Amino acid sequence: MIKGGIGRKQSHGSSFVYIVAAFAALGGILFGYDTGVISGAILFIKEHFMLSAIQEEVVVSAVLLGALIGAVAGGRLADRFGRRKIIIISAIIFALGAIGTALASTVAWLIVGRGIVGVAIGMASFVTPLYISEVSPDKIRGKLVSFNQLAITAGIVVSYLIGYFLSKHGDWRMMFGLAAIPAGILTVGMLFMPASPRWLASHSMIDKARRVLKRIRGTDDVNKEMQEIQESLSQQSGHWSELLGPLVRPALIVGIGLAVLQQVTGINTVIYYAPTIFQFAGFKSASSAILATVGLGIVNMLMTVVAMQLLDRVGRRPLLLIGIAGMVLSLGVLGFAFHLPHLSGILGWVAAGSLMLYVGSFAIGMGPVFWLLISEIYPLKIRGRAMSIATVANWGANFVVALTFLSMIKILGRPGTFWVYALVGIVAWVFSYFFVPETRGRSLEYIESHWRAGKHPRHMGKG
Ligand code: BGC
């Protein structure tokens, strides 16, 4: 059993590791921006190309399908060619997709362009947390990996704001094209960042791994960490079959379970349809609904900052459980508010308040904790592939929820729809309580050895 857990002496790292994490997190900005921008752009694209309802749906969902493809392909590539290279490749694809969609002259071109952007999102969505996790010191890994979630939320807010300002001229081309700027910065920036020391070690580049570790830890004393990485590697086969074997299977279940639950508790119905929901709630004018949506995006960002302060102190599990409880409560109240015949005045505000509580609760729990945990719980040699499975499950569930939300409202009504999400939230709480391990302060190698020892996930944070 590898000891590297709480109590192991390890420096907080140099300030360089913060720069590395912040640069990589630009991938998160692109993820957030490119998923958020469509809600504003689609209004003008619809007019420009005179889209039918079906075409509109295809344009909107092309990103999600592309993301599925990117998530499938990215895992093997990240294990084979390294995390840093795949981030660079995804940044180049982001840039090409941004310019391509900005220049689109036919609907087919636009759809393919959005699909290509999606491929980049699918890759970046998990390779970014993977890379940051592998460079971070154990004690601040929660905070550093969640830079990525913060960047996603910032990207969403920026996309709302840019959508709002550019809507005066209906400039959808600019909305898409602007993403090329962060994509360019990410491409160039990552050329100067080091490769993941753990990936280097897993490809037998031990001296190089040691050099990178010294640089990012800001000390020459990295023998202990190197030794643990090597010891852990010596126990891994690197085959897919390992993932399905009895020892690592619980990690696979946690990853896929959280991936699906993060989506089927409805977060993206709120992110994508917030203005519509605010209009249901009595915010009649489009501009007040959009402004309220920007407010929601800011709550999402601020609460992610709060989570970043707490993940390494109180741990992942308490935040997850409190966050899900807040989501269930707010969805329940939202359902009741919509249940009453007239939603105006005070009730409109109750609905708006519960939406804020819902998003804030997601932002301290499910949002950051899912991406963080899947970057921590898999064996190094197959980490990319294992994360890619959880990520595919996440984008797949996202797609299903996006496709079914409006029909659910038609069939079950607004209260019924939000209550269904609340019920699923209860399932998510029970699942998290029983299966999600506490990884706070533990080294990635310790986490692996815990699975290998055949212990229950819930015992990971103890002792
Ligand atoms: C989720 C996205 C969601 C975003 C909202 C991410 O963790 O994976 O689907 O849109 O959070 O902040």
Residues whose N, C-alpha, C, O or C-beta is under 5 A from the ligand:
A	BS01	BGC	T153 I271 G367
